[in-house]
């Protein structure tokens, strides 16, 4: 179980010397990642030490923050985001809910590594119970890099969190002068600063002339109208992802079933399809009470019923969610119900 007293948690407040009572109060929760990374050389963009710098160092590097908000930083945890866990996400969501209950807090910014940023963002999108802005920000270059993208990304994130335009938009991702929604954004490139995109469904807005400009919002449920309550949870059900490919069989499905999975996400080919040799194991898993949801490895598009025998076996459709986000939603759905019709409703609405 994740224990916050095992990490460096002391709240570090960074205020300008002339505190401005008319500026919004923005809380910044730091979790590490490349944005807090360091390398021996300013030209070294890979092989750096992620999560090296403390939040106070990041804030001091962007003194202009004090012109737009009263910012206070909290070193929530320090890790490279490929090591994110369910327990840490649960604790982070609870901390956000706690902070957002304070009437003086306008919004929250979370610094995060980019590898699993989209998963944490979507989890918070489903579990934060507030209309107040929550903005997740990272960088693709370490803080020591020539033309590091972290400082401007952080500045933009605070501007968005302080903006009334961001209220009720759900959890947002601020990278590369773009504003994306947590549900649809994904990391599309291993190294470029323009990696975060929602390829078909599109971004929500831009940073234009130093101000957030929103072009649209999502129709899917999130944050303040979400039905998920994690306040009493300290763990999530085990849900695994099975990748579909040429010559695939049921070995991985059987292994996950034996390991105690409560749910399985199929990263299927095409419209969430699977090899004939894999279907018997998926059907068997479903029959045993493991919830199976068909997603797609394609990166875009809606998974729908395409083979009646799959639907008859109880395999559900993951809508437009990619496999990693379908996993997050199924974990939360399983904390409420195992009824397949209810879980399918959840996937249709979120």
PLY file of the C-alpha trace (Angstrom):
ply
format ascii 1.0
element vertex 350
property float x
property float y
property float z
element edge 349
property int vertex1
property int vertex2
end_header
0.00 0.00 0.00
1.28 3.44 -0.87
2.18 5.44 2.27
2.67 9.15 1.89
4.79 9.36 5.03
7.49 7.38 3.23
8.08 10.12 0.69
9.29 13.67 0.91
6.01 15.40 1.47
6.71 18.60 3.35
4.64 21.40 1.83
6.91 24.07 0.42
5.29 27.44 -0.14
6.81 29.69 -2.75
5.37 33.19 -2.69
6.65 36.42 -4.11
7.92 38.85 -1.52
4.94 41.08 -2.18
2.02 38.68 -1.87
-0.81 39.84 -4.09
-4.19 39.19 -2.52
-5.96 39.83 -5.82
-4.15 36.98 -7.61
-5.60 33.45 -7.67
-4.12 30.79 -5.40
-2.74 27.84 -7.35
-1.43 24.68 -5.71
1.30 22.78 -7.54
1.75 19.08 -6.76
5.05 17.69 -8.01
5.50 14.01 -8.85
8.86 14.07 -10.64
9.36 13.14 -14.28
11.47 14.69 -17.03
10.34 18.19 -16.12
12.38 17.70 -12.93
15.17 15.80 -14.71
18.86 16.64 -14.97
21.70 15.62 -17.28
25.46 16.29 -17.26
25.25 18.32 -20.47
22.73 20.84 -21.83
22.74 18.94 -25.13
21.90 15.59 -23.52
18.20 14.89 -24.17
18.12 11.18 -23.28
19.66 9.08 -20.55
19.09 11.84 -17.98
18.10 11.43 -14.34
14.35 11.97 -14.09
12.66 13.34 -10.96
15.92 14.82 -9.70
14.91 18.40 -8.90
12.59 19.44 -6.08
9.51 21.54 -6.73
11.01 24.65 -5.16
13.81 24.53 -7.74
11.30 24.31 -10.59
9.32 27.25 -9.26
12.37 29.43 -8.72
13.31 28.85 -12.36
10.06 30.55 -13.45
9.84 33.78 -11.41
7.15 35.11 -13.77
4.72 32.73 -12.04
4.50 35.24 -9.21
3.05 37.79 -11.64
0.05 35.60 -12.52
-0.76 33.66 -9.34
0.06 33.01 -5.73
1.70 29.63 -6.21
2.60 27.11 -3.53
4.40 23.87 -4.24
4.13 20.45 -2.64
6.59 17.67 -3.36
3.99 14.91 -3.50
6.41 12.22 -4.69
9.54 11.95 -6.84
9.52 9.24 -9.48
9.97 8.56 -13.16
6.43 8.05 -14.38
6.90 4.60 -15.90
6.92 3.54 -12.24
3.50 5.04 -11.46
1.20 2.76 -9.45
-2.51 2.49 -8.73
-1.84 3.32 -5.10
-0.03 6.55 -5.93
-2.81 7.62 -8.30
-5.40 6.95 -5.61
-3.46 9.02 -3.10
-2.96 11.83 -5.63
-6.68 11.98 -6.41
-7.52 12.12 -2.70
-5.02 14.93 -2.21
-6.54 16.89 -5.09
-10.02 16.49 -3.63
-8.74 17.62 -0.26
-7.10 20.76 -1.66
-10.02 21.67 -3.89
-12.39 21.75 -0.91
-10.51 24.86 0.24
-12.50 27.87 -1.06
-9.29 29.88 -1.39
-7.76 27.42 -3.88
-8.51 28.38 -7.49
-6.98 25.34 -9.15
-4.25 22.69 -9.13
-1.26 22.04 -11.38
0.44 18.64 -11.30
3.93 18.14 -12.70
4.30 14.62 -14.06
6.49 12.43 -16.22
5.18 11.96 -19.74
5.35 8.15 -20.01
2.13 7.57 -18.05
0.88 11.15 -17.89
-2.23 10.33 -19.93
-3.22 7.52 -17.55
-2.91 9.63 -14.42
-4.76 12.45 -16.17
-7.65 10.18 -17.11
-7.79 8.63 -13.64
-8.04 12.10 -12.09
-10.61 13.05 -14.73
-12.79 10.27 -13.34
-12.13 10.78 -9.62
-11.61 14.49 -8.89
-14.90 15.87 -7.55
-14.68 19.53 -8.49
-15.29 21.93 -11.35
-12.08 23.76 -10.43
-9.26 23.38 -12.97
-6.77 20.56 -12.58
-3.96 20.82 -15.12
-1.25 18.21 -15.65
2.03 19.32 -17.15
5.30 17.69 -18.10
8.18 18.15 -20.49
10.05 16.16 -23.10
13.43 17.68 -22.31
15.12 17.69 -18.91
15.39 20.91 -16.95
19.09 21.18 -17.80
18.57 20.90 -21.57
19.23 23.56 -24.14
15.77 25.03 -24.91
14.08 23.04 -22.15
10.31 23.01 -22.61
9.41 22.56 -18.95
9.48 26.19 -17.74
7.08 27.51 -20.39
4.84 24.45 -20.06
4.65 25.07 -16.30
3.93 28.78 -16.79
1.14 27.95 -19.25
-0.30 25.33 -16.91
-0.57 27.83 -14.08
-2.23 30.35 -16.42
-4.78 27.74 -17.43
-5.43 26.66 -13.84
-6.00 30.31 -12.90
-8.43 30.94 -15.75
-12.21 30.96 -15.35
-12.37 29.53 -18.87
-10.94 26.24 -17.58
-13.66 25.74 -14.96
-15.76 22.64 -15.59
-13.61 21.44 -18.52
-12.33 18.36 -16.70
-8.69 17.50 -16.13
-6.49 19.19 -18.74
-3.03 18.53 -20.15
-0.85 21.57 -20.96
2.06 20.87 -23.29
3.64 22.65 -26.24
1.18 25.61 -26.16
-1.76 23.22 -26.56
-4.59 22.31 -24.20
-5.85 18.76 -24.39
-8.55 16.92 -22.49
-7.49 14.01 -20.29
-9.83 11.52 -21.92
-8.62 11.79 -25.50
-5.00 12.90 -25.32
-2.18 10.39 -25.79
1.57 10.40 -26.16
2.27 9.88 -29.86
6.04 10.24 -30.19
8.95 9.01 -28.11
10.88 12.27 -27.97
9.42 15.35 -29.70
7.93 18.22 -27.70
4.74 17.98 -29.77
4.09 14.40 -28.64
0.75 14.89 -26.82
-2.18 14.86 -29.21
-5.77 13.71 -29.63
-5.26 12.75 -33.30
-8.87 12.39 -34.49
-10.92 13.92 -31.69
-8.73 17.01 -31.41
-7.37 19.33 -28.77
-9.61 21.55 -26.65
-7.71 24.78 -27.14
-4.45 26.70 -27.39
-2.33 29.10 -25.44
-2.69 32.16 -27.67
-0.87 35.43 -26.96
-0.25 34.17 -23.44
-3.90 33.35 -22.72
-5.85 30.08 -22.77
-8.37 29.95 -25.60
-10.82 27.05 -25.62
-12.38 25.90 -28.87
-14.54 23.08 -27.55
-15.23 20.75 -24.62
-15.94 17.05 -24.20
-19.43 15.56 -24.07
-18.29 12.65 -21.89
-18.83 12.62 -18.11
-15.93 13.67 -15.91
-14.86 15.16 -12.56
-17.82 16.88 -10.89
-20.45 14.64 -12.55
-18.49 11.39 -12.25
-20.07 8.56 -10.26
-16.79 7.14 -8.96
-15.90 7.61 -5.29
-12.38 6.60 -4.29
-12.19 8.23 -0.87
-12.44 4.89 0.99
-10.40 2.87 -1.50
-6.76 1.93 -0.88
-6.38 -0.35 -3.90
-7.96 -1.03 -7.29
-8.97 -4.32 -8.91
-6.34 -5.99 -11.05
-6.97 -5.34 -14.75
-4.48 -6.47 -17.39
-4.01 -5.69 -21.09
-3.64 -8.39 -23.75
-2.17 -7.35 -27.10
-3.51 -8.87 -30.31
-1.16 -9.76 -33.16
-0.49 -12.28 -35.92
-0.46 -15.85 -34.56
-1.71 -14.76 -31.12
-3.21 -17.38 -28.84
-4.70 -17.55 -25.36
-1.50 -17.99 -23.35
-1.42 -14.42 -22.01
-5.15 -14.45 -21.23
-4.81 -17.72 -19.33
-1.82 -16.39 -17.41
-3.61 -13.19 -16.39
-6.67 -15.19 -15.40
-4.55 -17.46 -13.23
-2.82 -14.42 -11.69
-6.15 -13.15 -10.38
-7.20 -10.55 -12.93
-10.67 -9.18 -12.37
-10.71 -7.61 -15.81
-8.89 -7.93 -19.14
-8.57 -5.28 -21.85
-7.99 -6.59 -25.35
-5.78 -4.30 -27.43
-7.34 -5.75 -30.53
-6.49 -5.47 -34.18
-8.81 -3.38 -36.34
-12.21 -2.94 -34.71
-11.12 -4.66 -31.49
-10.71 -8.01 -33.23
-8.78 -11.05 -32.05
-7.21 -14.18 -33.50
-9.50 -17.24 -33.56
-6.93 -18.99 -31.38
-7.24 -16.32 -28.67
-11.04 -16.15 -28.56
-11.65 -19.39 -26.58
-9.49 -18.16 -23.69
-11.20 -14.75 -23.69
-14.63 -16.41 -23.73
-13.58 -18.73 -20.91
-12.31 -15.77 -18.88
-15.60 -13.96 -19.39
-17.58 -17.04 -18.40
-15.55 -17.31 -15.19
-16.51 -13.78 -14.15
-13.56 -11.82 -15.50
-14.81 -8.74 -17.34
-13.35 -8.53 -20.85
-13.42 -5.26 -22.78
-12.41 -4.96 -26.42
-10.25 -1.93 -27.23
-8.03 -1.39 -30.28
-4.34 -1.04 -30.96
-5.07 1.28 -33.92
-4.89 4.48 -31.89
-8.13 5.92 -33.25
-11.72 4.94 -33.88
-14.66 3.53 -31.94
-14.82 -0.16 -31.09
-18.28 -1.55 -31.87
-19.97 -4.94 -32.06
-18.55 -6.63 -35.15
-18.94 -10.35 -34.36
-22.07 -11.51 -32.59
-20.28 -14.49 -31.05
-17.98 -12.08 -29.22
-20.95 -10.16 -27.83
-22.70 -13.44 -26.95
-19.60 -14.43 -24.97
-19.95 -11.27 -22.87
-17.10 -9.29 -24.41
-17.79 -5.56 -24.03
-16.84 -2.60 -26.26
-14.36 0.04 -25.13
-15.80 2.94 -27.15
-12.96 5.26 -28.30
-10.68 4.69 -25.30
-7.21 3.38 -26.01
-6.22 0.20 -24.11
-4.40 1.94 -21.26
-7.33 4.26 -20.57
-9.88 1.47 -20.98
-7.95 -0.31 -18.23
-8.31 2.71 -15.91
-12.05 2.97 -16.53
-12.62 -0.76 -16.03
-10.72 -0.68 -12.74
-13.02 2.04 -11.46
-16.14 0.42 -12.89
-15.30 -2.80 -11.05
-15.28 -0.92 -7.74
-19.00 -0.33 -8.32
-20.37 -3.36 -10.17
-19.69 -6.56 -12.09
-22.91 -6.32 -14.06
-21.94 -6.34 -17.74
-24.78 -4.08 -18.86
-23.81 -1.50 -16.24
-20.15 -1.64 -17.18
-21.03 -1.20 -20.85
-23.13 1.84 -19.88
-20.12 3.25 -18.07
-17.92 2.80 -21.14
-20.55 4.51 -23.28
-20.88 7.51 -20.93
-17.26 8.12 -19.93
0 1
1 2
2 3
3 4
4 5
5 6
6 7
7 8
8 9
9 10
10 11
11 12
12 13
13 14
14 15
15 16
16 17
17 18
18 19
19 20
20 21
21 22
22 23
23 24
24 25
25 26
26 27
27 28
28 29
29 30
30 31
31 32
32 33
33 34
34 35
35 36
36 37
37 38
38 39
39 40
40 41
41 42
42 43
43 44
44 45
45 46
46 47
47 48
48 49
49 50
50 51
51 52
52 53
53 54
54 55
55 56
56 57
57 58
58 59
59 60
60 61
61 62
62 63
63 64
64 65
65 66
66 67
67 68
68 69
69 70
70 71
71 72
72 73
73 74
74 75
75 76
76 77
77 78
78 79
79 80
80 81
81 82
82 83
83 84
84 85
85 86
86 87
87 88
88 89
89 90
90 91
91 92
92 93
93 94
94 95
95 96
96 97
97 98
98 99
99 100
100 101
101 102
102 103
103 104
104 105
105 106
106 107
107 108
108 109
109 110
110 111
111 112
112 113
113 114
114 115
115 116
116 117
117 118
118 119
119 120
120 121
121 122
122 123
123 124
124 125
125 126
126 127
127 128
128 129
129 130
130 131
131 132
132 133
133 134
134 135
135 136
136 137
137 138
138 139
139 140
140 141
141 142
142 143
143 144
144 145
145 146
146 147
147 148
148 149
149 150
150 151
151 152
152 153
153 154
154 155
155 156
156 157
157 158
158 159
159 160
160 161
161 162
162 163
163 164
164 165
165 166
166 167
167 168
168 169
169 170
170 171
171 172
172 173
173 174
174 175
175 176
176 177
177 178
178 179
179 180
180 181
181 182
182 183
183 184
184 185
185 186
186 187
187 188
188 189
189 190
190 191
191 192
192 193
193 194
194 195
195 196
196 197
197 198
198 199
199 200
200 201
201 202
202 203
203 204
204 205
205 206
206 207
207 208
208 209
209 210
210 211
211 212
212 213
213 214
214 215
215 216
216 217
217 218
218 219
219 220
220 221
221 222
222 223
223 224
224 225
225 226
226 227
227 228
228 229
229 230
230 231
231 232
232 233
233 234
234 235
235 236
236 237
237 238
238 239
239 240
240 241
241 242
242 243
243 244
244 245
245 246
246 247
247 248
248 249
249 250
250 251
251 252
252 253
253 254
254 255
255 256
256 257
257 258
258 259
259 260
260 261
261 262
262 263
263 264
264 265
265 266
266 267
267 268
268 269
269 270
270 271
271 272
272 273
273 274
274 275
275 276
276 277
277 278
278 279
279 280
280 281
281 282
282 283
283 284
284 285
285 286
286 287
287 288
288 289
289 290
290 291
291 292
292 293
293 294
294 295
295 296
296 297
297 298
298 299
299 300
300 301
301 302
302 303
303 304
304 305
305 306
306 307
307 308
308 309
309 310
310 311
311 312
312 313
313 314
314 315
315 316
316 317
317 318
318 319
319 320
320 321
321 322
322 323
323 324
324 325
325 326
326 327
327 328
328 329
329 330
330 331
331 332
332 333
333 334
334 335
335 336
336 337
337 338
338 339
339 340
340 341
341 342
342 343
343 344
344 345
345 346
346 347
347 348
348 349
